[in-house]
Amino acid sequence: MSTEALNLRKFADQAGTYEVWYLTWNHPGTGQGFWLRFVLEAPDHGPPRAELWFARFDPRAAERTFGV
C-alpha cells in the first residue's frame, strides 16, 4: 500500500468511528512550537462530532503559551 493511500481520511460517519489528524511544527528563529489537531468521532450513541484544537508553545515566555 502506498503512503498516500495510508493518509486518506477513513471516517465514514459509522458508529464507533474515531479518527484524529494532527500537525506539529516549530519556528526555527524563535523556538516556538505549534500544534493543530482535528478529531472526527461517531460514537456508538449520539450524533457525530468534530473538534479542532490549536496550541502555541513559547519557550522564551511561558506566559505566552496557550491553547484553544
C-alpha positions, 0 to 999 in steps of 0.5 A: 500500500502506498503512503498516500493511500495510508493518509486518506481520511477513513471516517465514514460517519459509522458508529464507533468511528474515531479518527484524529489528524494532527500537525506539529511544527516549530519556528526555527528563529524563535523556538516556538512550537505549534500544534493543530489537531482535528478529531472526527468521532461517531460514537456508538450513541449520539450524533457525530462530532468534530473538534479542532484544537490549536496550541502555541508553545513559547519557550522564551515566555511561558506566559505566552503559551496557550491553547484553544 
